[in-house]
Amino acid sequence: MTEERRSDLSGFYKKSVEERRAVAVDWAGLSEAEARAFDFPPGVDRATLERMIENVIGVFPLPLGVATHFRIDGRDRLVPMAIEEPSVVAAASNSAKVARAGGGFFTQTTPPIMIGQVQLTHVADPAAARLRILEAREALLAQANAKDPVLVRFGGGARELDVRIVPSERGTMLVVHLLVDARDAGGMNAVNTMCEALAPELGRLARGRPVLRIISNLAVHRLARARAVFPRELLRTPEADGAQVVEAILDAYAFAAADPFRCATHNKGIMNGVSAVVIATGNDFRAIESGAHSYAAWTARGTGTVLRPLTTYEKDADGNLVGSIELPTAVGLIGGATAVHPTAKAAVKLLGVTSAAELAGVLAAVGLAQNFGALRALATEGIQRGHMELHARNLAVSAGARPDEVDRVVARLVAEHAVRFDRAKAIIDELRGAPAPT
Ligand code: COA
């Protein structure tokens, strides 16, 4: 009978990385070679990574690609993207090349205002309590700002109060929104600290009980926008002229705007690009994903659908396709992993952004590029050709194809519409068994 393996490894966190690794390797019966996949690569600041999270046993490397052809607000940029999915970096580059011919991407951002929430329950007179809190606005903002003099010195800080009356299954709640200008930070620490500091006074003013005090990822005030022209003539395919492709893309867009099942995937495709840059620059990709998808729902209020595409497509007066995007972008360059993670620091330098707003503009441009790339492929040849060709390359290599065999294996997999590991292996065997061409 095999001994039961137990996960209650109390004190695991007190061990060294090596000791923890040994426990995990033994626990799972990993071979030496398998365990080496957790190794810290040379050149990476191990001491920093070891301390970023708990119970570290190694690293998880993701490929870091660079998207080319991007011209954003008149400036050329190479865009670092960390992602596991093939064809994303190629599609972003391809779209940026088309947009470049139309002048590139033009971006803008709103001030970096984040929302902190303080929940107050058991308030007897919510309407009056709301006003009592608003009457104390000046003092409350001053009290919040006293918590972060550094942010204030850099021109940020608590700016405004909003008080909402929110009915719930546990009775009516008062929800105070503290609007904080986070400048070049993501803002989480500043906002949470301020909310925790204000909560007792808010409780007194409302004569209620403060419960949660936490940032909202639905950062409706901290938006980035981008627009680009995709010249009609560049959209031509062997089967369709540019004008027809424009119409097909507009149909694809209308589908997303009308149908939440399509819209979920439409917006996911945008985040393929956005999240890859967010990860590469060491920002909190869950916060950005949550913000984007909840913004898509927020903007759908009252429209008869439950999700809106984060992008918009139109045809300009010359018949070119014009795309635009608007999404929340709570990213920072200071205060988070961006400032300490060695790879993120290098990626930020490669991208050449010096403010959170600049990074936010890049994210919007990449999101639009990614979405255009996917829509264009979907509305013409279908996603599988471009995507599968690149996926087939991965498969061919992992099935053991030598560099001189890869192209032939990929061509066969794609032609057979059978981009599968077993088929790749069979084709390699066939190629090797076949007599040499004369
Ligand atoms: N690697 C990196 N970039 C690539 C690439 C590759 N394998 N293939 C194409 N590109 C980019 C390059 O920027 C290239 O311009 P350049 O040669 O001046 O550098 C540009 O695309 C155009 O190249 P082209 O060979 O004409 O591309 P294509 O028309 O065959 O398009 C895809 C190939 C993959 C880019 C395209 O099919 C696509 O965008 N598909 C959508 C994929 C997608 O949306 N995936 C998301 C997940 S499903």
Boltz pocket constraint, residues with backbone or C-beta under 6 A from the ligand:
constraints:
  - pocket:
      binder: B
      contacts: [[A, 68], [A, 69], [A, 85], [A, 86], [A, 87], [A, 88], [A, 89], [A, 90], [A, 91], [A, 92], [A, 93], [A, 94], [A, 95], [A, 97], [A, 272], [A, 370], [A, 373], [A, 374], [A, 375], [A, 377], [A, 383], [A, 385], [A, 386], [A, 387], [A, 390]]
      max_distance: 6.0
